[in-house]
């Protein structure tokens, strides 16, 4: 058995893990694509939807700080990854049994918790493969496969809603890819056990040297971006409440956004390997364009806005992770991914809660706060660009 990655095994691992993520996203993105309207059906307000989405992200991202440190300390990368997938996938069919909005909120938070548990460990293993084939390409290719599932999942829910009209039935159908996810990731862990063999931390490098000034400014930039980035449940809630599109079209539109996410991840991931952090500038500008289109436009502009939202999300999940891997040494990856995710998640929670509250007050004010936050994220990013020259 090979003890480490070469280019061939690194590519095979990224593709294999991408298949895992394909089925995982088919399940949980199919679920997330309809949680906004589902919460509305159960009686939640716009403020509640924003707080629920933000709380889920907060729990998820804060837990990544602990799970990243745990992975770095124990080197139990595969066990932690497997436990996270099992928890996350179990919540998907359980949504069918949520008879009240607070029960659905609990499952939403648990789903994010499961993802948080696995994320730093899984990203660390993928970053090891990225050392062989390029970090941008590794995370971009994985994200493209990931978003293929994210595209299919909402289409499944749209088909079920069109045929049966029941959200609970859609959640039960999504239990099938959830089960397949767990089975496949177990198989990948057997095939690539060496993916979790991360080099021990060098005694010559302290944490302050490993997590550089550029890393912290990078985390701040990502956090401000997250603050202004409206979560999909709020967008879907708006589409349903304002009747921008019909209920079965909401998950279809989410599927289209996920397709845009996959394309954005591939394109910007490749560009990251060529031009570095500068690729994030147009991505942030695209993120700033989405809110006015989604919340102030009619059907056509809302569709364009949803696609812009998807492209921006693709960059966040590929190029941003590649940047973390590039800024710190391998031995500090798990800890850095955890810290980065915690900053990102705290800001996402604060932004989601605020944007949800503003939704019930003023659409223009919501849009203004979102756009200003996205543009402000360029300031610390310029510090990173200067430091990397």
N, C-alpha and C positions, 0 to 999 in steps of 0.2 A: 504494500500500500504506500502510495506517495506521501511523503511527510510534509510537503508544501506545494504551493501553486507554481505552475509554469503558465505560459500564455494559453495553451490549449485547455488545461484543467480550469484556469481562471474563467475563461469564456464559458466553459461548460457549466461551472458553478453558478455564474450569473444568470445563465439561461434557465437552469434548473430552479433556482430560487425565484426567478421571474415567473415560472409556471406556478409555483406555490402562491405567489402574490396575485397571479391572474385569478385563481379560484377564490382566494381570500377576498379580493376586491369585488369579485362577482357577488359574494355573499354580503359583506358589510357595506359596500357602497350601494348595492341594491337596497339595503335597509336604510342607509342614510339618505338616499335620494327621496324617500317618502316620509321621513320622520317629521318634517315640518307640517305638511298637511295632516298627518296622523295625530300629531299633538294638538293641532287645531280642532280636529274631530273629537278629541277627548276633552276639549274645553280649555286648552291653554291659550294665554294671551300672547301678543307679540313680544312683550317684555319677558314673559316666561320662556318663550322659545329661545330668545337671545341669551338669557341666563343659563338655560339648560345646555345649549350648545357650547357656551363659554365655559361652564363648569366641567363638562365632559373633557374639553380640551385642557383645562387647568389640571384636573386630576391626572389626565394622561401624560401631559408634558412634565409636571412636577415629579411624577413617579419615575420618569426616565432618568432624572438626576440620581435617584436611589438605585435604580436597576443598572444604570451605567457603572456606578461605583461598585455595585455588587459583582457585575460581570468582570470588571477590571481586577477586583480583589480575588475572586474565586476561580476565574478563568472557566467558569461553567457556562460558556457561551451557548452551546447547544441545549442543555437542560432549561436555561432561562428562556431561550427562544421558543422551545416546544411548549413550555407552560403558558407563555403569552398567547400563542396561537390557540391552544385549547380553550382558555378563558374567553378570548375574543369571539371565536366561532360559536361557542355555546350560547352567547347572548342573542344571536340572530333569530333562530326559531323561537326563542323565549319571548320575543317582542309580540308574538301572536297572542300571548296570554296576559298582556298588560291591559287590564280593564279600565284603568284610570291614568291620567297624564303623568302623575308622579311615579307610577310604576314604570311607565315607558321611559321616563327620565332616568330612573335607576339603571335600567338596562343600557341606555345610551352611555351613561357614565362608565359602566362596567366594560362595555365594548371598547371605549377609549383606554381604559385601564389595561386591558389585555394587550392592546397594541403598544402601549407605553412600556409594558414589561419586556416585550420582545425586541423593541426597536433598537436600542443602543447596541445590544449584543449582535443582532442581525446586521446592522449597518457596519459594525466593526469587522465582521467576517467578510462582508462585501467589499469593504475598503481594502482588505488584504488582497482580494482578487483584483481590485482596481489598481494596485501597485504594478500589476503585470500588463494590464490592457488600457490604462488611463482611467482616472477617477471619474471624469465627466462621462466617458463612454460607458463605464460600468454602471453608474447610477442612472444614467439616461436610458440605457438598454433595459435595465431592470424596471425602471418606471414605465417604459413603453409597454412592456408585457403586463405590468401591474395595471395600467390603465385600460388595456384591452379587456380585462375582467371588469374593471370599473365601468366600461361602456356596456358590456353584456348584462351585468346585474340589473341596472335600471330598466333595460329593455325587457328583462324577464318580469319585473314588477309592473311595467306598463302593460304587457300582454295579459298578465293575471288580472289587473284592474279592469282592463277593457272587457275581459271575458266574464269575470266574476264580480267585480266591483267591491271586493273585500280586501282591506289592507292585511287582515290576519292571514288570509289564504296566501298572499304574496310572501309574508314572512316565513310561512311554513315551507313553501317551495324553495326559498333561499337556504333552507337547512341542508339541501343536497350538496351544493358547492361548499358549504361550510364543513361538512363531513369529509368531502374529498380533500379539502385543504389540509386537514389534520393528517390524513393518511399519506398524502404526498410529502409533506414536510418531514414526517418520520422517515420516509424512504430516502430523502435527500440527506438527512443527518447520518444515515448508515453509509451512503455513498461517499460523502465528503466529511468524514469525522475530523480530518486535519484542518478544516476551515477555522476551527476554534482554537488552534494552537498559536496564540499570539505571543510575540516575544515579550519577556518580562521587562518591567520598567528599569531603565538604566539608573544606577545610583549616582551617576554624574550629572543627571538632569533633575532639577527640582520642579515642582508644579508651576512655580512662577515663570520659569524659563520655558516650560513646555507650552503653557497657555499664554501666548504672547499678547502684547498690546493690540496687535492687529486682530487677533482672535476676538478680543473683547469688543472692539469696535464693530467687527463683523457680526457678532451676536446682537449688539445694539441695533444695527441696521436691520437685521432680520426681525428683531422684536418689534420695531416701529412699523415695519411692513405688515407683520401679523396683526398689530393693533388696528390698522385701517382696513384689513381684509375681511369683508363680510363672509360669514360662514354660509354654506349652502342651505341649511335648514331655514335661515331667515329669508334667503332669496326665494326658496320654494314656498315659504309661508306667504310672502308678498305676492307671488304669482297666483296662489290659490285665493287669497283674500281680495286682491284687486281684480281678479278674473282676467289677468293678462293672457293666460292660456287656460285650456280646460285641464281638469285633474289628470287624465291619462297622459297628457302631453308633458306634464311636469317632469316625470322620470325620463321621458324621451329626451327632453332638453338637457337633463343632467347627464344622460348618456353621451350626448353630443359634446357637452363640456368636458367629459372624461376623455373622449376621443381627442379633443384639442389639447388636453393635458398630456396625453401620450406623445403627440407630435411635438409639443413644446419641450418635453423632457428630452427627446432624442435630439432635436435641433440644438437647443441651448446646452445640452450636455456635451455634445461634440464641440460646439463653439467654446465651451469653457476650457477644454483641453488645448485649444488653439490660442485663445486670446485672454484667458483667465477671468478675473473678477469683473472686468469691464462689461462682460456679457449680461450682468445683472442690471445695468442701467436701463436698456430698453425693456427688460422684463418688468421693472418697477413702474415704468411709464405705462405699460400695458395694464398693469394692475390698477393704476390711477384712472384709466379710461372706463373701466368696467362699472363702477358704482352709478355714475349718472345715466348710463345706458340702461342698466338693470332696473333702477328704482324710479327714474323719471321718464323713461321712454315707453312707447307703445310696444306692440308685439314684435315688430321687426327689430327695433333697437334693442329690446330685451334679449332677443336671441343672439344678436351680435355681442351684447354685453356678457352673456353667459359663456360664449366662446372665448372672449378675452379673459374672463375669470378663469376658465379652464387652462388656457395657455400660461397665465401667471402662476397657477397652482403647480403646473408641471415643472416650472423653473424652481419653485420653492422646494419641491421634493427631489430634485435631481442636482441642479447646480449648487444649491445651498449646502447639501450634504457633501458634495464633492469638495466644496470650499473648506469645510471643517477638516476633512481628511488631508487636505493640502497644507493647512496651517499648523497642524500639530503632528508629532511623530507617532508611529504606529502604537507604541506602548501606552500612549495617552488617549487613543481614539475613543475608547468606551467612555472614559470620564468626560472627554470633550463633547461627545455627542449628547451625553446626559445633561451637562451644563447648558449647552447650546439649546437643547430642547426645552429645558426648564425656563430659560429666558423667553424663548419663543412662545411657550404655552401661557406663561403669566400675562404676557402682552396680548395674546389671542383672547384669553378670558376677559381681560379688562375691556378690550375693544368690542368683543361680541356682546357683553353685557350693556355697554354704552350704546352701541348701534341698535340693539334690540329696544332699549328704552327710547332712543330717539325716533325709532320707527313709529311709536305710538304718539309722537309729538309733531314731528316735521320731517318729511322726506328730504327737502332741500338741505336741512341742517345735518341729517344723517349723511348725505352725499358729501357735503362740505367737509365734515370731520374726516371721512374716509379718504378723500382725495388729498387733503393737507397732510395727513399722516403718511400716505404713500410717498409723497414728494419729499417729506422731511427725512425719510429713510435714505435718501441719496447722500445726505451730509456725512454721516459716519462711514458710508461706503466709499466716499472719496478719500477718507483717511486711510482705509485699507488699500485702495489703489495706489496711493502715494507710498505706503510702507512696502508694497510688493514690487515696486519698480527697481 
